[in-house]
């Protein structure tokens, strides 16, 4: 019995220190879901103009200008992308970001909009972040990661 007590404390402390593997429990119940939208817009130059949405394991993409794929498409079976995106959002602490990053006098630069929506047992959350300039480094890294994922799929 005396040997079990230290062993149980060891197991308990290891479990408490291990990082979560997913940010959100996607559809742990029938009425629970989350989605993430992102878009590039407002650019007068050669940057890509598009909208993308990860909803469950389905990626929806609309290429509008300067993208490899133009038009609407759905790509199913994106569980790995879904899980990786959840981890990126967790590391970024997306829900704690400011809602707007910009410089007042800049209107011609590219704009990026990110939106996270959750509906489930913990309530409903809706967070929208818009950036024109002065984004935190972590948000720029998220955009680069998202663009790289879209490039791998032949969309950007």
N, C-alpha and C positions, 0 to 999 in steps of 0.2 A: 504494500500500500504506500509506504514512504517513497518508493521509487517511482510510482505512478504520478505523484503530485508534481515533482519537478518536470517530468516528461510532458504532462498536460500543460504546464505553464509555457514550456518551450514551444509546443504546437500552437498554443493560443497566441503567443507573441509573433511567431512566424506568419500566421494568418492575418494578424492585424497590420503587419508591415508590408505585405505583398500588395502591389498596385492593382487596381481594378483592370480587368481585361476589356471591358466595354464601358463606354460612357453612359449609355442608356440601355435598358433592357427592351429591345425591340420586340414588340408584340409578345410580351410575357403573358398578357391576357388578351382576349379578343378585341377589347375596346381601347387598346393602347398602341400608339404609333408615333413616329417622328419623321420629319423630312427636313432637307436642307436645300435651299435655292441659292444660286449665285449667278451674277450676270455682269458682263462688261458692256458699257454703253457710253455714249457721249464723246467718243473719240473722233477727231477730224482727220487723223492721219491713217496709218496703215495697221493699227492695232486691231485685234480680232474683236468683233461685236457678236455676242452670243448670250444665250440663256441656258442654264443647266439646272437640273433638279434631281436629287437623289431621294427617292421615295420608296422606302423598303429596300428591296434588292433590285429596283428598276431605276436606270439612269435615263432621264429624258433630256434631249439636247435639241436646241434650235440654233443653227448657225445662220447668221444674218449677213455678215460681211467679213472678208479677209479670214475665212476659216476653210479648212480642207473639205469639210462637209457642210453644204448649205441646205437649209430646210429642216424639217422635223424628223427625229428618229427616236426610237426606244431601244434600249439595250437591257435585256433581262439577265438574271443570274449574276448579279454584281455584289454578292455577299462579302467578298474580300474587300472590295472598294468601300462598301457600306461600313464594315468594321474598322477599316483604316481611317475613314473619315471621322467616325465617332471618336477614335483615339486622338486625332489631330485637333478636334474641337475641344476635347477635354484638356489637352495640354495647353491650348491657347486660352482656356477659360473664357470661351466665347460669350457666355451669358453675362460676364462682367465687363465686356468692352464698352466703350462709349458708343453712342448711336450714330455719331457723325464725326468724320475727320475731314477737314477742308481748310483752305485758305480763302478768305472772303473775296479777294480780287481774282481768283482763278476760276474760270468758267469753261475754258476750252480743253482742259486736260481730260484724260480718260477717267471715267467714273466706274466704281465697282460697288455692287450691292450684294449683301449676304443676308440670308434670312433663315433662321432656325425655328421650326414649329414642333411642339410636342403636345400630344393629347393623350391623357391616360389617368391612371389611379392617383398620381401625384398632382393632378390639376392640369391646367392648360398653360403653356408658355409660348410666347411669340416674341422673338428678338430679331430686330432688323438693324444692320450696321451698313452705313453708306460712307464711302471714302472717295475723295477726290485727290487729296494730297495729305502729307503729314501722318501717314498710317504708321502704327507701331510696327517694328521689324517683324514681329510674330505674325501679323496679319498679312504682310507682304510675303512671308514664307508660306503661309497657307495658300495664297493665290498662286504662287509658283508651283506648289505641290499639286493643286487642283488642275492647273494648266498642263502639267506634266502627265497627269492621269488621262486627261482628254487627248493629249497628243499620242499617247500609247494606243488609244482606241481609234486613232486615225480621224479625229474630229477637228482638232485645232491644227 
